[in-house]
Amino acid sequence: MRRVKRFITALLVLTFSAVNAYSLPKFTNLDGEWEFFLEKSPEQIFSAEGSELKGVKQNVPGFWNKEIENQKGVNQPHTYGCYRHTVTGLDPKQEYAFLLNDTPQSACAIFVNRKQIASSGNPFKILTGEKIFPSDSQIKPLHGEFYSDKDGNAEIVIFIANFFYRKSGLWSSLLIGTSQDIFNVNTIILTFYTIVFGVLFFIGMLNLIQFFINKKSKEYLYLGIVAIVFALRIGTAGYCSLGTLFSWFNASIKIKCEFLCLWLAPIYLLRTLYSLYPSEIKNAKFLQFTKFFRYIYCIIGYTLGVLTLLTPARICNEFVPILQMYQVSASVYVMGLCIYNIIKKKKHILYFFTGILFLSLGAVLDLIYTKTRTSFPISVFPFFLVVFIFCLLHLLASIQNDIYRDTVKVSENLTKLNEAYLKFVPKEFLTLLNKDDITKIKLGDYSNIEMPIMFSKTVIKGNLTAEETFTVFNEYLESISPVIKRHGGFVSKFLSGGFIAIFTNYSIEAVSAAEEIIFCTNKINEKYADKNLSVSTKIGLHYGKMIIGTIGEENRMDDTVISDTVNTASRIESVCEKLSKTIILSQELKDKIETESPYNGLKLIPLKAIQVKGKQKPLQLFEYVEKEDI
């Protein structure tokens, strides 16, 4: 709500600053009784002398439909006529001007002291019976300058031709004042309506862009359409700023754009509400009924809209009472849905409800304004309309903020979950499978590798309980795991009393890691020397081809290394136990080390070829002689 308040404050400051910049322009509102001459041209009025031609009294602003019915007995507003009013007490030396915010349907011309000052469209075609084209009918604000006669009087005659609209007459107030004051008033009004139009249109386009970026968020599409529709309403109704800016903007286009808010806005307001707050009715039949009712309601709206857009202006304007009833019923429907969601304590629904309240209040005040025509030349409806749009934007922003917070929370939880998974599945294992995320691992993923492998077993002896033995063994593993990582390896599998490790760097790193592991074992022995604890580690090293991958079933997978190389490394470790050696490596690993590092400086003692279980040929093994100091 703070954003809405700030924007409204800025809009008010901008408006009143503009007013102050023009030194509070003064003007006279010529509302009241005017003379009305039905089906009389300006020439007929000007040529009449004295009391030969008298008009009837007609209230301005107002419509001539009742007067036509009184004179003709039928309501036929598609005709022409003149309004006349004489202003007295003017300064003959002062230049004056008038402003008509909303010219009547469908064309008009304004005369002052029998001189045409301004026109909108071509009203004179109705006198000649020529074919009337859409360009002959135009609606835009009229502004013109004039001087009074030498007696300070100004006879104002407004000639109106209605080609197609269901109502006509002089339905907008005529403002009169000095030329500078009226110019300032016109500039302020035009600026205000243009800014509001621009803001609403810009908001609409931003929402449409947001939808095209994320097409799942349809509420942005709906709100974007609503904002653009209301922008067209501001640009056409009351003060037709679009008619001023674009000469091709004829009356037919104007009313079709103005009518959009009567059928398109209700439909997409409903769709916005349903998109943000879907129906959650437990009664299945009643839920189906509400959905059916919603579809029928939208179908009715689209039908009215298509008829409005496709039929000629003479026909489509007759749908206005039906469209107004549709809009009122939509407002009631939306209000009811908002109240229902408020009762259900839906988050942020108050923003939507507040926006609808402002929109409804603005519509009521606009109706009062059109009836009373106070001296203030600007309708308050645009203010309420902007507040309504910003309430809905605040609603979407709040929802997106919640989604962002939830996304961040889910992301944090996912990160923690991945970190937890990596405690069971090494990151290096994912790398060997060419995966960057554990969630991408599938059953049966595998990779063929050729690298050094370490098979180690540790025996803990001493007067220890099972819990103490478990603690010491974990301490041992915690000390050797960083050693393996530092030398480019990772523990593929923890075994009962040992582990399997694979090394992805140079092969000599496997031997260096084995040496440091023995060093860590000695440190454990020193630490627990007073408890008669003895920890002995035997390490078998080999090099060869392996398959690393996932096994199991979809709901329970495990990583594993499958190969004869693994079995051979295990056999080599068992030779360590039989011969009471600490580190033994195979001929294959020795050859690989010498290929990679010919001058490696390793001290290796050949052992007799040993026949191991599962091998037809004897294995040539080498004992690694540890350095005295690491």
MILOLUM-608697 format. One line per field, with one value per residue (C-alpha): residue number from 1; residue in three letters; x, y, z. Coordinates in nm, 2 decimals, decimal comma. Layout:
! residues N
nr <- (NUM|...)
rest <- (ala|...)
X <- (X|...)
Y <- (Y|...)
Z <- (Z|...)
! end
This chain:
! residues 630
nr <- (1|2|3|4|5|6|7|8|9|10|11|12|13|14|15|16|17|18|19|20|21|22|23|24|25|26|27|28|29|30|31|32|33|34|35|36|37|38|39|40|41|42|43|44|45|46|47|48|49|50|51|52|53|54|55|56|57|58|59|60|61|62|63|64|65|66|67|68|69|70|71|72|73|74|75|76|77|78|79|80|81|82|83|84|85|86|87|88|89|90|91|92|93|94|95|96|97|98|99|100|101|102|103|104|105|106|107|108|109|110|111|112|113|114|115|116|117|118|119|120|121|122|123|124|125|126|127|128|129|130|131|132|133|134|135|136|137|138|139|140|141|142|143|144|145|146|147|148|149|150|151|152|153|154|155|156|157|158|159|160|161|162|163|164|165|166|167|168|169|170|171|172|173|174|175|176|177|178|179|180|181|182|183|184|185|186|187|188|189|190|191|192|193|194|195|196|197|198|199|200|201|202|203|204|205|206|207|208|209|210|211|212|213|214|215|216|217|218|219|220|221|222|223|224|225|226|227|228|229|230|231|232|233|234|235|236|237|238|239|240|241|242|243|244|245|246|247|248|249|250|251|252|253|254|255|256|257|258|259|260|261|262|263|264|265|266|267|268|269|270|271|272|273|274|275|276|277|278|279|280|281|282|283|284|285|286|287|288|289|290|291|292|293|294|295|296|297|298|299|300|301|302|303|304|305|306|307|308|309|310|311|312|313|314|315|316|317|318|319|320|321|322|323|324|325|326|327|328|329|330|331|332|333|334|335|336|337|338|339|340|341|342|343|344|345|346|347|348|349|350|351|352|353|354|355|356|357|358|359|360|361|362|363|364|365|366|367|368|369|370|371|372|373|374|375|376|377|378|379|380|381|382|383|384|385|386|387|388|389|390|391|392|393|394|395|396|397|398|399|400|401|402|403|404|405|406|407|408|409|410|411|412|413|414|415|416|417|418|419|420|421|422|423|424|425|426|427|428|429|430|431|432|433|434|435|436|437|438|439|440|441|442|443|444|445|446|447|448|449|450|451|452|453|454|455|456|457|458|459|460|461|462|463|464|465|466|467|468|469|470|471|472|473|474|475|476|477|478|479|480|481|482|483|484|485|486|487|488|489|490|491|492|493|494|495|496|497|498|499|500|501|502|503|504|505|506|507|508|509|510|511|512|513|514|515|516|517|518|519|520|521|522|523|524|525|526|527|528|529|530|531|532|533|534|535|536|537|538|539|540|541|542|543|544|545|546|547|548|549|550|551|552|553|554|555|556|557|558|559|560|561|562|563|564|565|566|567|568|569|570|571|572|573|574|575|576|577|578|579|580|581|582|583|584|585|586|587|588|589|590|591|592|593|594|595|596|597|598|599|600|601|602|603|604|605|606|607|608|609|610|611|612|613|614|615|616|617|618|619|620|621|622|623|624|625|626|627|628|629|630)
rest <- (met|arg|arg|val|lys|arg|phe|ile|thr|ala|leu|leu|val|leu|thr|phe|ser|ala|val|asn|ala|tyr|ser|leu|pro|lys|phe|thr|asn|leu|asp|gly|glu|trp|glu|phe|phe|leu|glu|lys|ser|pro|glu|gln|ile|phe|ser|ala|glu|gly|ser|glu|leu|lys|gly|val|lys|gln|asn|val|pro|gly|phe|trp|asn|lys|glu|ile|glu|asn|gln|lys|gly|val|asn|gln|pro|his|thr|tyr|gly|cys|tyr|arg|his|thr|val|thr|gly|leu|asp|pro|lys|gln|glu|tyr|ala|phe|leu|leu|asn|asp|thr|pro|gln|ser|ala|cys|ala|ile|phe|val|asn|arg|lys|gln|ile|ala|ser|ser|gly|asn|pro|phe|lys|ile|leu|thr|gly|glu|lys|ile|phe|pro|ser|asp|ser|gln|ile|lys|pro|leu|his|gly|glu|phe|tyr|ser|asp|lys|asp|gly|asn|ala|glu|ile|val|ile|phe|ile|ala|asn|phe|phe|tyr|arg|lys|ser|gly|leu|trp|ser|ser|leu|leu|ile|gly|thr|ser|gln|asp|ile|phe|asn|val|asn|thr|ile|ile|leu|thr|phe|tyr|thr|ile|val|phe|gly|val|leu|phe|phe|ile|gly|met|leu|asn|leu|ile|gln|phe|phe|ile|asn|lys|lys|ser|lys|glu|tyr|leu|tyr|leu|gly|ile|val|ala|ile|val|phe|ala|leu|arg|ile|gly|thr|ala|gly|tyr|cys|ser|leu|gly|thr|leu|phe|ser|trp|phe|asn|ala|ser|ile|lys|ile|lys|cys|glu|phe|leu|cys|leu|trp|leu|ala|pro|ile|tyr|leu|leu|arg|thr|leu|tyr|ser|leu|tyr|pro|ser|glu|ile|lys|asn|ala|lys|phe|leu|gln|phe|thr|lys|phe|phe|arg|tyr|ile|tyr|cys|ile|ile|gly|tyr|thr|leu|gly|val|leu|thr|leu|leu|thr|pro|ala|arg|ile|cys|asn|glu|phe|val|pro|ile|leu|gln|met|tyr|gln|val|ser|ala|ser|val|tyr|val|met|gly|leu|cys|ile|tyr|asn|ile|ile|lys|lys|lys|lys|his|ile|leu|tyr|phe|phe|thr|gly|ile|leu|phe|leu|ser|leu|gly|ala|val|leu|asp|leu|ile|tyr|thr|lys|thr|arg|thr|ser|phe|pro|ile|ser|val|phe|pro|phe|phe|leu|val|val|phe|ile|phe|cys|leu|leu|his|leu|leu|ala|ser|ile|gln|asn|asp|ile|tyr|arg|asp|thr|val|lys|val|ser|glu|asn|leu|thr|lys|leu|asn|glu|ala|tyr|leu|lys|phe|val|pro|lys|glu|phe|leu|thr|leu|leu|asn|lys|asp|asp|ile|thr|lys|ile|lys|leu|gly|asp|tyr|ser|asn|ile|glu|met|pro|ile|met|phe|ser|lys|thr|val|ile|lys|gly|asn|leu|thr|ala|glu|glu|thr|phe|thr|val|phe|asn|glu|tyr|leu|glu|ser|ile|ser|pro|val|ile|lys|arg|his|gly|gly|phe|val|ser|lys|phe|leu|ser|gly|gly|phe|ile|ala|ile|phe|thr|asn|tyr|ser|ile|glu|ala|val|ser|ala|ala|glu|glu|ile|ile|phe|cys|thr|asn|lys|ile|asn|glu|lys|tyr|ala|asp|lys|asn|leu|ser|val|ser|thr|lys|ile|gly|leu|his|tyr|gly|lys|met|ile|ile|gly|thr|ile|gly|glu|glu|asn|arg|met|asp|asp|thr|val|ile|ser|asp|thr|val|asn|thr|ala|ser|arg|ile|glu|ser|val|cys|glu|lys|leu|ser|lys|thr|ile|ile|leu|ser|gln|glu|leu|lys|asp|lys|ile|glu|thr|glu|ser|pro|tyr|asn|gly|leu|lys|leu|ile|pro|leu|lys|ala|ile|gln|val|lys|gly|lys|gln|lys|pro|leu|gln|leu|phe|glu|tyr|val|glu|lys|glu|asp|ile)
X <- (0,00|0,29|0,37|0,01|0,01|0,34|0,22|-0,11|0,07|0,31|0,02|-0,16|0,15|0,21|-0,14|-0,15|0,20|0,08|-0,22|0,00|0,24|-0,05|-0,15|-0,48|-0,67|-1,01|-1,31|-1,69|-1,90|-2,19|-2,42|-2,79|-3,07|-2,98|-3,21|-3,25|-3,35|-3,44|-3,35|-3,24|-2,91|-2,69|-2,78|-3,15|-3,08|-2,86|-3,10|-3,40|-3,48|-3,63|-3,88|-3,93|-3,74|-3,76|-3,61|-3,72|-3,54|-3,30|-3,07|-2,70|-2,54|-2,82|-2,97|-3,22|-3,40|-3,70|-3,74|-3,74|-4,01|-4,21|-4,20|-4,22|-4,39|-4,11|-3,76|-3,53|-3,20|-3,03|-3,09|-2,94|-3,01|-2,85|-2,79|-2,76|-2,65|-2,55|-2,27|-2,28|-2,05|-1,73|-1,44|-1,43|-1,06|-0,99|-0,93|-1,15|-1,16|-1,39|-1,33|-1,57|-1,42|-1,64|-1,80|-2,14|-2,19|-2,12|-2,00|-2,04|-1,93|-1,91|-1,99|-1,93|-2,10|-2,19|-1,83|-1,72|-1,44|-1,40|-1,54|-1,53|-1,60|-1,83|-2,18|-2,30|-2,32|-2,65|-2,80|-2,71|-2,80|-2,46|-2,32|-2,16|-1,82|-1,67|-1,42|-1,70|-1,78|-1,52|-1,51|-1,25|-1,21|-1,28|-1,09|-1,11|-1,05|-1,28|-1,36|-1,69|-1,88|-1,84|-2,11|-1,93|-2,17|-2,09|-2,36|-2,25|-2,42|-2,33|-2,45|-2,47|-2,53|-2,59|-2,53|-2,57|-2,56|-2,86|-2,84|-2,73|-2,73|-2,49|-2,38|-2,06|-2,01|-1,88|-1,60|-1,52|-1,25|-0,96|-0,76|-0,46|-0,67|-0,86|-0,53|-0,39|-0,70|-0,68|-0,31|-0,36|-0,65|-0,47|-0,15|-0,34|-0,54|-0,23|-0,02|-0,29|-0,34|0,04|0,08|-0,20|-0,08|0,27|0,16|-0,04|0,25|0,48|0,24|0,21|0,59|0,60|0,35|0,55|0,86|0,67|0,36|0,25|0,17|-0,16|-0,27|-0,01|-0,18|-0,53|-0,42|-0,23|-0,54|-0,74|-0,49|-0,48|-0,86|-0,89|-0,62|-0,83|-1,13|-0,93|-0,81|-1,16|-1,43|-1,49|-1,19|-1,10|-0,73|-0,67|-0,90|-0,67|-0,35|-0,46|-0,66|-0,77|-0,94|-1,30|-1,62|-1,68|-1,33|-1,37|-1,69|-1,56|-1,25|-1,46|-1,70|-1,41|-1,41|-1,78|-1,73|-1,36|-1,26|-1,52|-1,42|-1,05|-1,10|-1,29|-1,01|-0,75|-0,94|-0,99|-0,62|-0,50|-0,76|-0,89|-1,22|-1,17|-1,52|-1,55|-1,89|-1,81|-2,15|-2,15|-1,79|-1,90|-2,19|-1,97|-1,73|-2,02|-2,17|-1,83|-1,79|-2,15|-2,08|-1,76|-1,94|-2,21|-1,94|-1,75|-2,07|-2,15|-1,80|-1,79|-2,12|-1,99|-1,67|-1,82|-2,14|-2,15|-2,14|-2,52|-2,60|-2,33|-2,41|-2,76|-2,59|-2,47|-2,75|-2,70|-2,32|-2,37|-2,59|-2,33|-2,06|-2,27|-2,35|-1,98|-1,89|-2,14|-2,00|-1,64|-1,73|-1,90|-1,60|-1,37|-1,58|-1,59|-1,21|-1,18|-1,39|-1,16|-0,87|-0,69|-0,36|-0,35|-0,72|-0,78|-0,57|-0,80|-1,11|-0,97|-0,90|-1,25|-1,39|-1,19|-1,30|-1,67|-1,65|-1,47|-1,75|-2,02|-1,84|-1,79|-2,16|-2,24|-1,98|-2,15|-2,49|-2,38|-2,09|-1,92|-1,68|-1,39|-1,31|-1,15|-1,33|-1,20|-1,25|-0,89|-0,75|-0,96|-0,88|-0,50|-0,54|-0,74|-0,46|-0,19|-0,38|-0,38|-0,01|0,06|-0,13|0,08|0,40|0,30|0,22|0,55|0,74|0,59|0,68|1,03|1,07|0,93|1,17|1,46|1,36|1,32|1,65|1,82|1,66|1,76|2,12|2,12|1,97|2,23|2,50|2,35|2,34|2,70|2,80|2,67|2,75|3,09|3,10|3,39|3,16|2,91|3,20|3,31|2,95|2,95|2,68|2,67|2,37|2,28|1,91|2,03|2,15|1,94|1,95|2,19|2,42|2,78|3,12|3,42|3,74|4,10|4,28|4,45|4,25|4,33|4,19|4,26|4,17|4,23|4,24|4,19|4,31|4,29|4,07|3,79|3,41|3,22|3,13|3,49|3,61|3,34|3,46|3,83|3,75|3,55|3,83|4,07|3,85|3,81|4,19|4,26|3,97|4,13|4,46|4,29|4,12|4,44|4,60|4,31|4,12|3,79|3,65|3,42|3,30|3,34|3,37|3,36|3,71|3,83|3,75|3,80|3,94|3,99|4,24|4,18|4,52|4,87|4,91|5,20|4,95|4,79|5,12|5,18|4,83|4,90|5,22|5,03|4,75|5,01|5,14|4,79|4,76|5,08|4,94|4,63|4,85|5,05|4,73|4,59|4,92|4,82|4,51|4,72|4,55|4,69|4,58|4,73|4,65|4,72|4,69|4,68|4,73|4,65|4,58|4,33|3,99|3,67|3,30|3,17|2,79|2,46|2,29|1,98|1,62|1,45|1,36|1,69|2,00|2,37|2,70|2,95|3,27|3,25|3,56|3,82|4,06|3,87|3,90|4,27|4,32|4,14|4,37|4,68|4,56|4,52|4,88|4,98|4,82|4,98|5,33|5,29|5,36|5,21|5,18|5,20|5,14|5,10|5,32|5,05|5,05|5,44|5,44|5,18|5,38|5,70|5,52|5,39|5,69|6,00|6,22|5,97|6,22|6,00|6,17|6,01|6,12|6,01|5,84|5,82|5,54|5,24|4,95|4,63|4,28|4,09|4,41|4,56|4,89|5,10|5,10|5,42|5,39|5,62|5,65|5,67|5,94|5,81|6,02|6,15|6,01|5,70)
Y <- (0,00|0,24|0,22|0,31|0,60|0,73|0,71|0,88|1,15|1,21|1,22|1,48|1,68|1,68|1,79|2,06|2,18|2,21|2,41|2,63|2,68|2,83|3,06|2,88|2,96|3,11|3,02|3,04|2,73|2,81|2,54|2,62|2,69|2,74|2,80|2,49|2,49|2,14|2,08|2,44|2,52|2,81|3,00|2,98|3,11|3,39|3,50|3,52|3,86|3,95|3,69|3,52|3,22|3,12|2,81|2,61|2,61|2,32|2,24|2,22|1,97|1,75|1,54|1,65|1,31|1,42|1,74|1,55|1,32|1,62|1,78|1,48|1,22|0,97|0,94|0,99|1,13|1,09|1,44|1,79|2,11|2,43|2,55|2,92|3,12|3,49|3,59|3,95|4,18|4,09|4,33|4,41|4,45|4,12|3,80|3,52|3,15|2,85|2,48|2,20|1,88|1,62|1,71|1,56|1,26|1,27|1,61|1,98|2,33|2,63|2,99|3,30|3,62|3,44|3,34|2,98|2,93|2,55|2,23|1,86|1,64|1,77|1,83|2,02|1,70|1,62|1,93|1,83|1,47|1,36|1,02|1,03|0,86|0,76|1,05|1,30|1,20|1,29|1,35|1,56|1,85|2,18|2,50|2,84|3,21|3,50|3,86|4,00|4,27|4,64|4,60|4,32|4,04|3,71|3,51|3,14|2,89|2,53|2,33|1,96|1,67|1,32|1,06|0,74|0,77|0,67|1,00|1,34|1,70|1,93|1,69|1,86|2,19|2,48|2,66|3,02|3,26|3,46|3,31|3,24|3,09|2,86|2,76|2,67|2,47|2,28|2,21|2,09|1,86|1,72|1,66|1,49|1,26|1,18|1,10|0,87|0,71|0,66|0,52|0,27|0,17|0,13|-0,09|-0,30|-0,35|-0,44|-0,70|-0,84|-0,86|-1,03|-1,29|-1,36|-1,41|-1,65|-1,78|-1,99|-1,66|-1,59|-1,33|-1,09|-1,14|-1,07|-0,77|-0,63|-0,65|-0,48|-0,20|-0,13|-0,14|0,12|0,32|0,34|0,43|0,73|0,83|0,83|0,91|1,25|1,43|1,24|1,31|1,04|1,24|1,55|1,35|1,16|1,31|0,97|0,89|0,91|0,88|0,52|0,41|0,62|0,45|0,10|0,17|0,33|0,03|-0,22|-0,15|-0,25|-0,61|-0,69|-0,55|-0,76|-1,08|-1,04|-0,91|-1,24|-1,44|-1,26|-1,34|-1,71|-1,74|-1,60|-1,78|-2,10|-2,25|-2,48|-2,60|-2,94|-3,01|-3,14|-3,07|-2,71|-2,67|-2,78|-2,54|-2,25|-2,33|-2,37|-2,04|-1,87|-2,01|-1,90|-1,55|-1,52|-1,64|-1,38|-1,11|-1,23|-1,24|-0,88|-0,78|-0,94|-0,78|-0,44|-0,47|-0,61|-0,42|-0,06|0,23|0,30|-0,05|-0,12|0,18|0,04|-0,23|0,02|-0,04|-0,42|-0,37|-0,15|-0,41|-0,67|-0,45|-0,39|-0,76|-0,84|-0,59|-0,76|-1,11|-1,00|-0,84|-1,17|-1,37|-1,13|-1,16|-1,54|-1,54|-1,30|-1,54|-1,82|-1,60|-1,61|-1,42|-1,07|-1,08|-0,75|-0,58|-0,71|-0,62|-0,27|-0,21|-0,31|-0,08|0,21|0,12|0,11|0,43|0,60|0,49|0,62|0,95|0,98|0,92|1,20|1,42|1,36|1,45|1,76|1,89|2,08|2,37|2,13|2,04|1,70|1,39|1,21|0,87|0,85|0,89|0,59|0,39|0,43|0,33|0,03|-0,08|-0,02|-0,22|-0,52|-0,46|-0,46|-0,78|-0,94|-0,80|-0,95|-1,29|-1,28|-1,18|-1,49|-1,71|-1,56|-1,63|-1,98|-2,04|-1,92|-2,14|-2,44|-2,36|-2,35|-2,68|-2,83|-2,71|-2,86|-3,18|-3,20|-3,14|-3,42|-3,65|-3,57|-3,72|-4,05|-4,00|-3,83|-3,54|-3,70|-4,00|-3,75|-3,60|-3,94|-4,00|-3,66|-3,53|-3,19|-3,26|-3,56|-3,52|-3,61|-3,95|-4,24|-4,61|-4,78|-4,47|-4,58|-4,49|-4,68|-4,56|-4,67|-4,55|-4,65|-4,82|-4,86|-5,14|-5,10|-5,28|-5,17|-5,38|-5,23|-5,43|-5,35|-5,37|-5,17|-5,19|-5,20|-4,83|-4,73|-4,94|-4,77|-4,42|-4,49|-4,63|-4,31|-4,10|-4,29|-4,25|-3,87|-3,84|-4,03|-3,89|-3,55|-3,72|-3,91|-3,59|-3,40|-3,66|-3,64|-3,94|-4,02|-4,30|-4,50|-4,74|-4,78|-5,14|-5,32|-5,23|-5,07|-4,88|-4,86|-4,54|-4,44|-4,18|-3,95|-3,77|-3,91|-4,27|-4,18|-3,99|-4,32|-4,43|-4,10|-4,12|-4,47|-4,35|-4,07|-4,30|-4,52|-4,20|-4,12|-4,47|-4,42|-4,10|-4,28|-4,54|-4,27|-4,10|-4,41|-4,56|-4,55|-4,77|-5,05|-4,97|-5,11|-5,00|-5,17|-5,08|-5,29|-5,13|-5,30|-5,08|-5,17|-5,01|-5,12|-5,08|-5,04|-4,97|-4,71|-4,66|-4,70|-5,03|-5,13|-5,03|-4,69|-4,63|-4,76|-4,70|-4,73|-4,63|-4,91|-5,00|-5,33|-5,49|-5,76|-5,47|-5,42|-5,80|-5,79|-5,49|-5,69|-5,99|-5,77|-5,63|-5,99|-6,06|-5,77|-5,95|-6,28|-6,14|-5,88|-5,60|-5,25|-5,13|-5,36|-5,25|-5,44|-5,46|-5,27|-4,97|-4,97|-4,96|-4,68|-4,47|-4,51|-4,41|-4,09|-4,02|-4,20|-4,04|-4,09|-4,20|-4,47|-4,75|-5,07|-5,42|-5,70|-5,99|-6,34|-6,39|-6,49|-6,70|-6,54|-6,66|-6,60|-6,55|-6,80|-6,63|-6,54|-6,17|-5,98|-5,76|-5,49|-5,38|-5,01|-4,90|-4,61|-4,29|-4,23|-3,88|-3,74)
Z <- (0,00|0,05|-0,32|-0,41|-0,16|-0,30|-0,66|-0,59|-0,39|-0,68|-0,93|-0,71|-0,66|-1,04|-1,11|-0,86|-0,95|-1,31|-1,19|-0,98|-1,27|-1,46|-1,17|-1,09|-1,42|-1,38|-1,60|-1,62|-1,66|-1,90|-1,75|-1,73|-1,98|-2,35|-2,65|-2,86|-3,22|-3,35|-3,72|-3,77|-3,93|-3,82|-4,13|-4,05|-3,70|-3,82|-4,09|-3,86|-3,73|-3,39|-3,27|-3,60|-3,48|-3,12|-2,96|-2,66|-2,33|-2,30|-2,00|-2,07|-2,02|-2,14|-2,42|-2,68|-2,69|-2,48|-2,67|-3,00|-2,86|-2,75|-3,09|-3,31|-3,10|-3,16|-3,02|-3,33|-3,20|-3,54|-3,65|-3,61|-3,42|-3,27|-2,92|-2,86|-2,56|-2,52|-2,28|-2,16|-1,97|-2,15|-2,22|-2,60|-2,58|-2,41|-2,61|-2,48|-2,54|-2,49|-2,41|-2,48|-2,31|-2,48|-2,81|-2,87|-3,11|-3,40|-3,53|-3,44|-3,52|-3,28|-3,39|-3,19|-3,31|-3,63|-3,70|-3,70|-3,45|-3,43|-3,56|-3,49|-3,79|-4,07|-3,93|-4,24|-4,45|-4,27|-4,43|-4,79|-4,78|-4,90|-4,81|-4,46|-4,41|-4,08|-4,11|-4,11|-3,76|-3,50|-3,13|-2,97|-2,72|-2,89|-2,81|-2,98|-2,93|-2,99|-2,91|-2,79|-2,99|-2,90|-2,63|-2,46|-2,58|-2,74|-2,91|-2,90|-3,13|-3,13|-3,43|-3,36|-3,61|-3,47|-3,74|-3,54|-3,16|-2,95|-2,75|-2,85|-2,74|-2,56|-2,29|-2,19|-2,01|-2,21|-2,02|-2,11|-1,98|-2,10|-2,38|-2,15|-1,87|-2,11|-2,27|-1,93|-1,83|-2,16|-2,12|-1,76|-1,85|-2,16|-1,96|-1,68|-1,90|-2,12|-1,81|-1,67|-2,01|-2,04|-1,69|-1,74|-2,09|-1,97|-1,68|-1,92|-2,15|-1,86|-1,75|-2,10|-2,12|-1,78|-1,92|-2,23|-2,01|-1,79|-1,97|-1,67|-1,49|-1,68|-1,42|-1,58|-1,91|-1,77|-1,56|-1,86|-2,08|-1,80|-1,77|-2,14|-2,17|-1,89|-2,06|-2,37|-2,15|-2,01|-2,35|-2,51|-2,25|-2,10|-2,25|-2,57|-2,56|-2,83|-3,06|-3,01|-3,06|-3,37|-3,65|-3,79|-3,45|-3,57|-3,36|-3,46|-3,34|-3,03|-2,91|-2,98|-2,77|-2,50|-2,49|-2,43|-2,06|-2,04|-2,15|-2,18|-1,83|-1,64|-1,81|-1,74|-1,39|-1,32|-1,49|-1,28|-0,96|-1,06|-1,17|-0,83|-0,62|-0,79|-0,66|-0,37|-0,31|-0,15|-0,30|-0,65|-0,80|-0,67|-0,80|-1,14|-1,13|-1,04|-1,33|-1,57|-1,45|-1,50|-1,85|-1,94|-1,80|-2,01|-2,32|-2,27|-2,24|-2,54|-2,75|-2,65|-2,73|-3,07|-3,16|-3,04|-3,24|-3,57|-3,60|-3,73|-3,48|-3,55|-3,42|-3,16|-2,95|-2,88|-2,68|-2,41|-2,16|-2,18|-2,15|-1,85|-1,68|-1,76|-1,60|-1,29|-1,25|-1,30|-1,02|-0,79|-0,89|-0,83|-0,49|-0,39|-0,49|-0,30|0,02|-0,02|-0,04|0,26|0,46|0,35|0,48|0,14|0,15|0,00|-0,11|0,07|-0,20|-0,47|-0,27|-0,20|-0,56|-0,66|-0,39|-0,53|-0,89|-0,78|-0,58|-0,87|-1,11|-0,88|-0,83|-1,21|-1,26|-1,01|-1,19|-1,53|-1,38|-1,18|-1,38|-1,10|-1,17|-1,15|-1,51|-1,44|-1,34|-1,03|-1,20|-1,33|-0,98|-0,85|-1,16|-1,11|-0,74|-0,85|-1,10|-0,84|-0,58|-0,82|-0,89|-0,52|-0,50|-0,77|-0,62|-0,28|-0,43|-0,63|-0,31|-0,14|-0,43|-0,42|-0,05|-0,09|-0,38|-0,18|0,11|-0,12|-0,28|0,06|0,16|-0,18|-0,12|0,22|0,08|-0,19|0,07|0,27|-0,04|-0,11|0,22|0,09|-0,28|-0,34|-0,57|-0,76|-0,83|-1,01|-1,21|-1,33|-1,45|-1,62|-1,39|-1,22|-0,99|-0,79|-0,91|-1,26|-1,15|-1,29|-1,23|-1,46|-1,53|-1,56|-1,69|-1,80|-1,63|-1,60|-1,29|-0,96|-0,69|-0,32|-0,11|0,26|0,58|0,94|1,25|1,59|1,89|2,25|2,56|2,41|2,41|2,08|2,12|2,18|1,88|1,66|1,79|1,72|1,37|1,28|1,41|1,19|0,88|0,95|0,96|0,64|0,42|0,38|0,29|0,00|-0,12|-0,11|-0,34|-0,60|-0,48|-0,31|-0,10|-0,32|-0,05|0,33|0,43|0,76|0,89|0,57|0,25|-0,13|-0,28|-0,64|-0,76|-1,06|-1,07|-1,13|-1,03|-0,79|-0,58|-0,48|-0,33|-0,16|-0,01|0,12|0,29|0,46|0,57|0,75|0,91|1,03|1,17|1,37|1,51|1,63|1,80|1,97|2,09|2,25|2,37|2,74|2,66|2,50|2,17|1,85|1,51|1,20|0,84|0,53|0,19|-0,16|-0,47|-0,82|-1,16|-1,43|-1,60|-1,39|-1,44|-1,20|-1,18|-1,01|-0,92|-0,73|-0,82|-0,88|-0,51|-0,37|-0,56|-0,46|-0,62|-0,69|-0,87|-1,06|-1,22|-1,18|-1,09|-0,76|-0,68|-0,76|-0,53|-0,26|-0,32|-0,30|0,04|0,16|0,06|0,29|0,58|0,50|0,45|0,73|0,48|0,50|0,14|-0,17|-0,52|-0,85|-1,15|-1,35|-1,11|-1,11|-1,49|-1,50|-1,24|-1,44|-1,76|-1,60|-1,38|-1,49|-1,21|-0,93|-0,66|-0,52|-0,33|-0,43|-0,33|-0,57|-0,41|-0,54|-0,79|-0,59|-0,70|-0,57|-0,57|-0,89|-1,10|-1,35|-1,37|-1,06|-0,97|-0,97|-0,66|-0,50|-0,15|-0,10|0,15|0,35|0,40|0,74|0,74|0,56)
! end
